[in-house]
Amino acid sequence: MGSLDTIYRRERDRILAWVRSRVADPEEAEDLLQESFLTAVTELDSAGSIEYLLAYVYAVLRNKVGDWYRFRKAGKYSNTRLEQEFFLEDAIPDKAAGPEKEFYRSLVLQELAIAVEELPEEQKSAFVENVFEGKSFREISEATGIPEGTLSARKSYAKDFLAKRLKDLKVFFLEEF
């Protein structure tokens, strides 16, 4: 663990500058730096040693920054609108109650919002404009020149993808660890 401490003291400013070049908020950048080193410490404790420690810290940090961006982008979607489109109770474990149920509901909504970002652009556009912006297919068609039927099909494909993600999530919740 001594070498990680040495790397942290020696490289902290340079690593933080790298994070700040990607994340403008200084507090968020500092949090990501701290989380990355905590992950590295945890891995070092469980793995015993990591050959290229500084490279590993940067790899962890790249992943943390990527996760941060995905979560931030996903936050722009209204949970209420997602709940109206999907019956979330089907994805929440039957045993969940009280605070645990709210935790699962929040997790499901976050995962759904992230999944919206993963949709092919045409499907995402039709889904977002119809569901989150409240535009009818006629309005979208008039603005884009894309036939209403095509827009409806794209939204349907998007909903199928998101419903599959919900189903996969329920299976994940039911796994015994």
N, C-alpha and C positions, 0 to 999 in steps of 0.2 A: 504494500500500500504506500510505502514511502516514495516510490517513483511517481505515483499518481499525484501525490501531494507536491512533489517537486515540479512536475509538469504544470500543475494548476498554478503554482506561484510564478513560474517562469513564463508561461504562455497565456495566462489569463487575459491580459490586455489585448493581445493579438487575436485570440479566439473571440473575445467579446466584440472587437471591431468587426470581425467576420460576420458575427451574428447581427450586429447593428446595421451592416450593409444590406441585410435581408429583411430585418424587422425594425421598423422605425421607432417603435415605442421602447424607451430605455428600460422600463420595468419589465416588459415582456421579454426583451433580449436577455436581461439578467436572469430572469426565471428560467428561460430555456437553457442558459449556460449552466445554472445550478442543477437542473434536472438531468442534463447530459452527464455531468460529472457524477451525480448520484447513481445514474444507471451504470456508468463505468465502474464505480466502486462496487456495486452489487454484482456485476458480472465478474469483476476481478476476484471477489470473495468466493463466488461459486465455481469459477473456472480455474482458479489458482493463479494463473498468469496469462497475460495477453502480450504477444510478442511485439507488436507495433502499437503501443499504447496511445500515442498522440494521434495516429491515423484512426484508431478505433474511436477515440473521443470525437474526432471530426465526423466520422460516419454516424455515430449516435446523434450528434448535433444536426446533421443534414436531415436525418429522419424526424427529429423533434420539430425542426423548422417546417418540414413538409406537412407533418400532422397539424401544426399550428395553423398553417394556411388553409388546409382542408376544412378544419373546424370553423375557422373564421368565415370562409366562403359559405359553408353550410348554414351558418347562423342567420343568413339573410332571408331564409325561407320561413314563413309563418307556420308555427306548430299547429295553430287552429285550422289552417287550410289543409295541412297534411292529415289531421285527424278527421276532417270532413270527407276527405277522399278515401281513406282507408279505415277499416274497423280494427283499431289497434288492440283491442281486447284479445283478438285471436293470436297475437304475437307475444302476449305477456303470459308468463307461466301461471297456471291455474292456482298454484299454492300461494302466489304473491298477494300480500295484503298490506294495507297501511303505507308506511314510508317505503317499504320494499317495492310495492306496486308503483309508487311514484318514481322511484329510481329506475325501474324497468321501463316505464312509460317515457321518461326522459331519454334513456339510452336508445330506445326504439326510434324516437323522433330524431335524435342526432344521427343515427345510422341511416334513416330514410333521407334526411337532408344531404348527407354525404353521398348517398346513392344517386340523388338527383343530379349532383355534379358529375357523376360518372356516365350519365346517359349520353348517347350520340347527340350531337348538336341539334339536328333537326327535331328529334324527339324531345329533347330538353326544352327547346324553344317553344314548341307547341304546348307542352305540359305547363311550363312556367307562365306563359302568357295567359293560358286559359285558367289555371288554378290560382296562381298567386296574383296576377294582375287583373283577373276577372273579365278578361276579354272573351267575347263569343267567337266561335270559329268564323262567322261571317266577318266580324271586324278584323280578325287576323288575316283572313283571306283578302279582304279589300286592301289592307296595308302591304301585303307581301306578294299578292298575285298567285298564291298557292291555293288550289281548290280546297273547299271546306272538307270534303271527304278525305283528302290526303292528310289534312291537319288532324282530323278526328282519328284516323288510323295511327298517326304518329303518337298521339296522346295515349291511345289504347296500348300500343307497344311499350310506351314508357310505364304505364300502369302495370302491365304484365311483368316488366323487369323489376319494378319496385315491390310488387306483391311477392315475387320470388325471393327477393331480398328479405322481406318480412318472414316468409316461411323458413328460410335458412337461419334467420335469427332465432326463431322459436326453437328450432332443432338445437342450436347452440345453447340456449338457456336450459334445455332439458338434459343436456349431457351431464353425467355424473363425473365429478373430478376427484 
